[in-house]
């Protein structure tokens, strides 16, 4: 049997209401499934996932990334993904967040 892939792609809607593909990988330091966000425009190294902060009240999951090569004052954080199925039922939203993570 072939080994499972380390990444997969999901469809999402960005802030401009455009459908985009988001690559999701397993974080090497926390084993969470996190989206890939690209590389730092200053030093051209990939952003590292630092932490994930969940807010079940708003339906937002914040994936926090930093550039590990830039000096601490120039490190950038990016990527906020709202996880919401369009339903106001909080138990459904909680289930959706658990399935994503």
C-alpha positions as CSV (number, residue, x, y, z in Angstrom):
1,X,0.0,0.0,0.0
2,X,1.4,3.5,-0.9
3,X,2.2,5.8,2.0
4,X,-0.3,8.6,2.8
5,X,0.5,12.0,1.4
6,X,1.8,14.6,3.8
7,X,-0.3,17.3,2.3
8,X,-3.8,17.8,0.8
9,X,-5.7,20.6,-0.8
10,X,-9.0,22.2,0.3
11,X,-11.1,24.8,-1.4
12,X,-11.7,28.0,0.5
13,X,-13.1,31.5,-0.1
14,X,-10.7,34.4,0.4
15,X,-11.5,37.9,1.6
16,X,-12.5,38.9,-2.0
17,X,-15.1,36.1,-2.1
18,X,-12.9,34.2,-4.6
19,X,-12.6,30.4,-4.4
20,X,-9.0,29.5,-3.8
21,X,-7.1,26.2,-3.2
22,X,-5.3,26.0,0.1
23,X,-2.6,23.4,0.7
24,X,-2.7,21.8,4.2
25,X,0.2,20.1,5.8
26,X,1.1,18.6,9.1
27,X,3.2,21.0,11.2
28,X,6.5,19.5,12.1
29,X,6.6,20.9,15.6
30,X,3.0,20.6,16.9
31,X,1.5,17.9,14.5
32,X,-1.5,20.1,13.7
33,X,-2.9,20.3,10.2
34,X,-2.1,23.9,9.0
35,X,-2.3,25.8,5.8
36,X,0.8,26.5,3.8
37,X,1.3,30.3,3.5
38,X,4.3,30.8,1.3
39,X,7.7,32.4,1.8
40,X,9.0,35.6,3.4
41,X,9.5,38.3,0.8
42,X,12.5,39.8,2.7
43,X,14.7,36.7,3.1
44,X,12.9,34.1,0.9
45,X,12.5,31.4,3.5
46,X,9.2,29.6,4.2
47,X,7.1,30.9,7.1
48,X,7.0,28.6,10.1
49,X,3.8,27.8,12.0
50,X,4.2,29.2,15.5
51,X,0.8,28.6,17.1
52,X,-2.9,28.3,16.5
53,X,-5.5,30.3,18.5
54,X,-9.1,29.3,18.3
55,X,-12.0,31.6,19.1
56,X,-15.3,29.6,19.2
57,X,-17.3,32.7,19.9
58,X,-16.5,34.3,16.5
59,X,-15.8,31.1,14.5
60,X,-12.2,32.2,13.7
61,X,-9.1,30.1,13.9
62,X,-5.9,32.1,13.8
63,X,-2.9,30.3,12.3
64,X,0.1,32.4,13.4
65,X,3.3,32.2,11.3
66,X,6.7,33.8,11.6
67,X,9.8,34.0,9.4
68,X,12.5,32.2,11.3
69,X,15.4,33.9,9.4
70,X,14.5,37.6,9.8
71,X,15.5,39.5,12.9
72,X,12.8,39.5,15.7
73,X,11.7,43.1,14.9
74,X,11.0,42.2,11.3
75,X,9.2,38.9,11.7
76,X,5.8,38.8,10.1
77,X,2.7,36.9,11.2
78,X,0.0,36.1,8.6
79,X,-2.9,33.9,7.7
80,X,-6.2,34.1,9.4
81,X,-8.8,31.6,8.3
82,X,-12.5,31.8,9.4
83,X,-14.0,28.4,9.8
84,X,-17.7,28.7,9.5
85,X,-20.3,26.5,7.7
86,X,-22.8,29.4,7.4
87,X,-24.9,27.9,10.2
88,X,-25.3,29.7,13.5
89,X,-25.5,26.5,15.4
90,X,-22.3,26.6,17.6
91,X,-22.1,22.8,18.0
92,X,-22.0,22.4,14.2
93,X,-19.3,25.1,14.0
94,X,-17.3,23.4,16.8
95,X,-17.5,20.0,15.0
96,X,-16.3,21.7,11.8
97,X,-13.3,23.2,13.6
98,X,-12.4,19.9,15.1
99,X,-12.6,18.2,11.7
100,X,-10.3,20.8,10.2
101,X,-7.7,20.6,12.9
